[in-house]
Amino acid sequence: MAAAATVIARFVECGIIVTWTHAHKQKNPFMEGAYQRMAVPKGLVKQILLKGKPLLVNEIMWSLGTAAQFIRIASAMMPLYAFLHAAYFTLRSGGKTFITFLFDSVYMWVVDIPLAFVLTRFTGMDIVWVYFCCQAIEIFKCIIGFVLVKKRVWVQNMTNVGD
């Protein structure tokens, strides 16, 4: 539903811009003859590319650097993820599905999402550090998982039928 609302909003926005642009031709002389053909003059394309090239290169370099940092963070967190998944699936294999629901979904909505919201809205923290914090907070799930597995709360006899 949200995707449909976004598409509708974009069409409405486009309609408003096109209508305003054509209603104010004196402020937008570039629109004169805009729909006569779909070709863009080569000189204009060259000007746009020359003007936009530094910005394009900057954006590409920034995104490559950020992606590399995200990969480094994810790879550094792999031992944490491995332990976390081992604890999660141990609990689940014992039949404690409610605990795994709390461990997974509830934790995400109570800890992960609020943390990401707070860090992105109320701090000037760089996106890479936000990502790191949102991944590192999983250490608490590891601790909870370790305690639950160690206490053997996951052990449940599922073979007794009718008891």
Secondary structure, 3 states (H helix, E strand, C coil): CHHHHHHHHHHHHHHHHHHHHHHCCCCCHHHCCCCCCCCCCHHHHHHHHHHHHHHHHHHHHHHHHHHHHHHHHHHHCHHHHHHHHHHHHHHHHCCCHHHHHHHHHHHHHHHHHHHHHHHHHHCCCCHHHHHHHHHHCCHHHHHHHHHHHHCCCCCCCCCCCCC
